[in-house]
């Protein structure tokens, strides 16, 4: 894992949360339909590489340059990692920490 790319925050009302974060100085990076009736709403502070996504779930998305190798390394350590999903936005694989918090590997 190279960097924390996105932290997803669970919100009940995306538009209300968006207005709040705009007041804090965040800017919309992406607001786009996800194809499942939900909207991906990603926001960030100016000139920062880590951003937040206002969603119905929580998680941390970490960038990796080689998701296949990363998942194999984690599995060899006994960490359960889900299948790699290949999407138009990159490759993703989810895992959970001992408390059920979501961690996602992302390869662009």
VENGI-V546955 format. One record per helix or strand. SS is the DSSP state (helix for helix, strand for strand). FROM is the first residue (numbers start at 0). TO is the last residue. If there is no record, write none. Layout:
BEGIN
ss:SS from:FROM to:TO
ss:SS from:FROM to:TO
END
This chain:
BEGIN
ss:strand from:2 to:9
ss:helix from:13 to:22
ss:strand from:26 to:32
ss:strand from:38 to:43
ss:strand from:50 to:54
ss:strand from:58 to:62
ss:helix from:66 to:75
ss:strand from:80 to:80
ss:strand from:84 to:86
ss:strand from:89 to:95
ss:strand from:101 to:106
END
